[in-house]
């Protein structure tokens, strides 16, 4: 699949007087969280909220500072997350990418807005029942088929 980098903007939503940082981040769908180097956390004056244990690709574990909140922007999309302070480059994990409804195109190695929701980020709330349409949300999410929903086989979680 290859390595994919993308440009994102990081900011401190608590201290709007601080200039945001435009960074080239590794987009890694196999990682969960946003990770930033210490110098970025210092520049944005992000406060440590707690320590977190992180498992690295080689299986080793270490404790790192967890800072936040961090405002992450990609084009006209943004989200608010915490960040692990580690490494020497920014890493954009699956949680902020999902929150902003971004996808990685492996053939072109680029991050783009979800083409099925190009104007506004879309989200999925599985298990939400819509009025008398029992299980419609689950059917649309691909959890159950139309027949399962209409025959009453789509149970509650």
C-alpha positions as YAML, in Angstrom:
chain: A
units: angstrom
residues:
- id: 1
  name: UNK
  ca: [0.00, 0.00, 0.00]
- id: 2
  name: UNK
  ca: [2.83, 2.41, 0.68]
- id: 3
  name: UNK
  ca: [3.30, 5.38, 2.96]
- id: 4
  name: UNK
  ca: [0.87, 8.29, 2.78]
- id: 5
  name: UNK
  ca: [1.51, 11.80, 4.07]
- id: 6
  name: UNK
  ca: [-0.96, 14.67, 4.13]
- id: 7
  name: UNK
  ca: [-1.03, 18.30, 5.21]
- id: 8
  name: UNK
  ca: [-3.10, 19.07, 8.31]
- id: 9
  name: UNK
  ca: [-3.38, 22.08, 10.59]
- id: 10
  name: UNK
  ca: [-3.05, 21.70, 14.35]
- id: 11
  name: UNK
  ca: [-4.28, 24.30, 16.79]
- id: 12
  name: UNK
  ca: [-5.00, 24.89, 20.45]
- id: 13
  name: UNK
  ca: [-8.74, 25.69, 20.71]
- id: 14
  name: UNK
  ca: [-8.27, 26.95, 24.28]
- id: 15
  name: UNK
  ca: [-5.58, 29.48, 23.31]
- id: 16
  name: UNK
  ca: [-6.77, 30.96, 20.01]
- id: 17
  name: UNK
  ca: [-4.07, 33.68, 20.18]
- id: 18
  name: UNK
  ca: [-1.43, 31.02, 19.38]
- id: 19
  name: UNK
  ca: [-0.80, 30.53, 15.68]
- id: 20
  name: UNK
  ca: [-1.85, 27.12, 14.36]
- id: 21
  name: UNK
  ca: [0.78, 24.80, 12.86]
- id: 22
  name: UNK
  ca: [0.56, 23.47, 9.33]
- id: 23
  name: UNK
  ca: [2.28, 20.08, 9.36]
- id: 24
  name: UNK
  ca: [2.99, 17.19, 7.03]
- id: 25
  name: UNK
  ca: [1.59, 14.16, 8.87]
- id: 26
  name: UNK
  ca: [1.91, 10.45, 8.25]
- id: 27
  name: UNK
  ca: [-1.64, 9.18, 7.62]
- id: 28
  name: UNK
  ca: [-1.75, 5.74, 9.24]
- id: 29
  name: UNK
  ca: [-5.05, 3.85, 9.27]
- id: 30
  name: UNK
  ca: [-3.39, 1.16, 11.40]
- id: 31
  name: UNK
  ca: [-2.81, 3.65, 14.22]
- id: 32
  name: UNK
  ca: [-5.66, 4.98, 16.32]
- id: 33
  name: UNK
  ca: [-4.77, 8.41, 17.65]
- id: 34
  name: UNK
  ca: [-3.07, 11.65, 16.72]
- id: 35
  name: UNK
  ca: [0.61, 11.60, 17.70]
- id: 36
  name: UNK
  ca: [2.77, 14.71, 17.70]
- id: 37
  name: UNK
  ca: [6.41, 15.40, 18.56]
- id: 38
  name: UNK
  ca: [7.21, 17.27, 21.76]
- id: 39
  name: UNK
  ca: [8.21, 20.48, 19.95]
- id: 40
  name: UNK
  ca: [4.69, 20.76, 18.45]
- id: 41
  name: UNK
  ca: [3.06, 20.25, 21.85]
- id: 42
  name: UNK
  ca: [5.29, 23.01, 23.24]
- id: 43
  name: UNK
  ca: [4.58, 25.41, 20.34]
- id: 44
  name: UNK
  ca: [0.82, 24.93, 20.81]
- id: 45
  name: UNK
  ca: [1.14, 25.13, 24.62]
- id: 46
  name: UNK
  ca: [-0.83, 21.90, 25.01]
- id: 47
  name: UNK
  ca: [-1.23, 20.71, 28.57]
- id: 48
  name: UNK
  ca: [-0.63, 17.13, 29.65]
- id: 49
  name: UNK
  ca: [-3.91, 15.56, 30.73]
- id: 50
  name: UNK
  ca: [-2.53, 12.16, 31.74]
- id: 51
  name: UNK
  ca: [-0.07, 9.44, 30.77]
- id: 52
  name: UNK
  ca: [-1.09, 6.81, 28.22]
- id: 53
  name: UNK
  ca: [0.46, 3.46, 27.41]
- id: 54
  name: UNK
  ca: [1.16, 3.04, 23.70]
- id: 55
  name: UNK
  ca: [1.93, -0.20, 21.88]
- id: 56
  name: UNK
  ca: [4.33, 0.36, 19.00]
- id: 57
  name: UNK
  ca: [4.45, -1.56, 15.72]
- id: 58
  name: UNK
  ca: [7.21, -3.83, 17.07]
- id: 59
  name: UNK
  ca: [5.03, -4.79, 20.05]
- id: 60
  name: UNK
  ca: [6.98, -2.78, 22.62]
- id: 61
  name: UNK
  ca: [5.07, -0.57, 25.05]
- id: 62
  name: UNK
  ca: [5.87, 2.80, 26.52]
- id: 63
  name: UNK
  ca: [4.16, 5.51, 28.52]
- id: 64
  name: UNK
  ca: [3.80, 8.89, 26.85]
- id: 65
  name: UNK
  ca: [2.15, 12.21, 27.72]
- id: 66
  name: UNK
  ca: [-1.42, 12.63, 26.46]
- id: 67
  name: UNK
  ca: [-2.12, 16.32, 25.71]
- id: 68
  name: UNK
  ca: [-5.06, 18.30, 24.55]
- id: 69
  name: UNK
  ca: [-7.40, 19.41, 23.39]
- id: 70
  name: UNK
  ca: [-6.04, 19.68, 19.84]
- id: 71
  name: UNK
  ca: [-8.01, 21.08, 16.92]
- id: 72
  name: UNK
  ca: [-7.15, 19.17, 13.73]
- id: 73
  name: UNK
  ca: [-8.14, 20.65, 10.36]
- id: 74
  name: UNK
  ca: [-8.06, 19.15, 6.89]
- id: 75
  name: UNK
  ca: [-9.52, 21.44, 4.24]
- id: 76
  name: UNK
  ca: [-12.97, 22.49, 5.47]
- id: 77
  name: UNK
  ca: [-13.15, 19.64, 8.01]
- id: 78
  name: UNK
  ca: [-12.04, 19.67, 11.61]
- id: 79
  name: UNK
  ca: [-12.19, 17.68, 14.80]
- id: 80
  name: UNK
  ca: [-11.06, 17.99, 18.40]
- id: 81
  name: UNK
  ca: [-8.91, 15.23, 19.89]
- id: 82
  name: UNK
  ca: [-6.17, 14.50, 22.36]
- id: 83
  name: UNK
  ca: [-2.66, 13.65, 21.16]
- id: 84
  name: UNK
  ca: [0.07, 11.29, 22.26]
- id: 85
  name: UNK
  ca: [3.40, 13.12, 22.51]
- id: 86
  name: UNK
  ca: [5.96, 10.89, 20.83]
- id: 87
  name: UNK
  ca: [8.09, 10.49, 17.75]
- id: 88
  name: UNK
  ca: [9.65, 13.01, 15.43]
- id: 89
  name: UNK
  ca: [6.75, 13.62, 13.03]
- id: 90
  name: UNK
  ca: [3.00, 14.05, 13.30]
- id: 91
  name: UNK
  ca: [0.92, 10.91, 12.80]
- id: 92
  name: UNK
  ca: [-2.76, 11.13, 11.87]
- id: 93
  name: UNK
  ca: [-4.50, 7.97, 13.09]
- id: 94
  name: UNK
  ca: [-7.85, 6.39, 12.31]
- id: 95
  name: UNK
  ca: [-9.90, 8.16, 15.01]
- id: 96
  name: UNK
  ca: [-9.33, 11.75, 13.79]
- id: 97
  name: UNK
  ca: [-9.60, 10.57, 10.16]
- id: 98
  name: UNK
  ca: [-12.95, 8.91, 10.91]
- id: 99
  name: UNK
  ca: [-14.11, 11.95, 12.85]
- id: 100
  name: UNK
  ca: [-13.42, 14.19, 9.84]
- id: 101
  name: UNK
  ca: [-14.77, 11.53, 7.43]
- id: 102
  name: UNK
  ca: [-11.49, 11.21, 5.52]
- id: 103
  name: UNK
  ca: [-10.33, 8.26, 3.45]
- id: 104
  name: UNK
  ca: [-6.92, 7.15, 2.21]
- id: 105
  name: UNK
  ca: [-6.68, 6.35, -1.50]
- id: 106
  name: UNK
  ca: [-4.00, 3.65, -1.64]
- id: 107
  name: UNK
  ca: [-3.43, 3.86, -5.40]
- id: 108
  name: UNK
  ca: [-2.57, 7.56, -5.32]
- id: 109
  name: UNK
  ca: [-1.32, 7.66, -1.72]
- id: 110
  name: UNK
  ca: [-3.47, 10.65, -0.84]
- id: 111
  name: UNK
  ca: [-5.94, 11.53, 1.87]
- id: 112
  name: UNK
  ca: [-9.26, 12.93, 0.64]
- id: 113
  name: UNK
  ca: [-12.69, 13.82, 1.97]
- id: 114
  name: UNK
  ca: [-15.06, 10.87, 1.70]
- id: 115
  name: UNK
  ca: [-16.41, 11.08, -1.88]
- id: 116
  name: UNK
  ca: [-19.84, 9.92, -0.65]
- id: 117
  name: UNK
  ca: [-20.06, 13.00, 1.61]
- id: 118
  name: UNK
  ca: [-17.89, 15.61, -0.13]
- id: 119
  name: UNK
  ca: [-19.45, 18.74, 1.40]
- id: 120
  name: UNK
  ca: [-19.84, 17.88, 5.07]
- id: 121
  name: UNK
  ca: [-18.42, 15.10, 7.24]
- id: 122
  name: UNK
  ca: [-20.78, 12.19, 7.69]
- id: 123
  name: UNK
  ca: [-21.01, 9.85, 10.65]
- id: 124
  name: UNK
  ca: [-22.69, 6.59, 11.52]
- id: 125
  name: UNK
  ca: [-24.64, 5.96, 14.72]
- id: 126
  name: UNK
  ca: [-25.23, 2.22, 14.69]
- id: 127
  name: UNK
  ca: [-28.00, 0.85, 16.85]
- id: 128
  name: UNK
  ca: [-30.13, 3.99, 16.74]
- id: 129
  name: UNK
  ca: [-33.75, 3.09, 16.05]
- id: 130
  name: UNK
  ca: [-35.64, 5.52, 13.84]
- id: 131
  name: UNK
  ca: [-39.27, 5.80, 15.00]
- id: 132
  name: UNK
  ca: [-41.33, 2.77, 13.98]
- id: 133
  name: UNK
  ca: [-38.80, 1.73, 11.31]
- id: 134
  name: UNK
  ca: [-37.26, -0.93, 13.53]
- id: 135
  name: UNK
  ca: [-33.65, -1.46, 12.62]
- id: 136
  name: UNK
  ca: [-33.51, 0.87, 9.63]
- id: 137
  name: UNK
  ca: [-30.31, 2.44, 10.87]
- id: 138
  name: UNK
  ca: [-28.74, -0.99, 11.29]
- id: 139
  name: UNK
  ca: [-29.91, -2.10, 7.87]
- id: 140
  name: UNK
  ca: [-28.44, 0.99, 6.24]
- id: 141
  name: UNK
  ca: [-25.22, 0.42, 8.17]
- id: 142
  name: UNK
  ca: [-24.97, -3.08, 6.70]
- id: 143
  name: UNK
  ca: [-25.48, -4.82, 10.03]
- id: 144
  name: UNK
  ca: [-28.78, -6.41, 8.96]
- id: 145
  name: UNK
  ca: [-30.47, -7.05, 5.62]
- id: 146
  name: UNK
  ca: [-33.82, -5.63, 4.54]
- id: 147
  name: UNK
  ca: [-35.48, -9.03, 5.13]
- id: 148
  name: UNK
  ca: [-34.03, -9.35, 8.63]
- id: 149
  name: UNK
  ca: [-35.33, -5.90, 9.55]
- id: 150
  name: UNK
  ca: [-38.82, -6.47, 8.11]
- id: 151
  name: UNK
  ca: [-39.15, -9.96, 9.63]
- id: 152
  name: UNK
  ca: [-38.27, -8.73, 13.10]
- id: 153
  name: UNK
  ca: [-34.89, -10.46, 13.26]
- id: 154
  name: UNK
  ca: [-32.93, -7.27, 13.87]
- id: 155
  name: UNK
  ca: [-32.67, -7.35, 17.64]
- id: 156
  name: UNK
  ca: [-31.45, -4.74, 20.04]
- id: 157
  name: UNK
  ca: [-27.83, -4.71, 21.14]
...
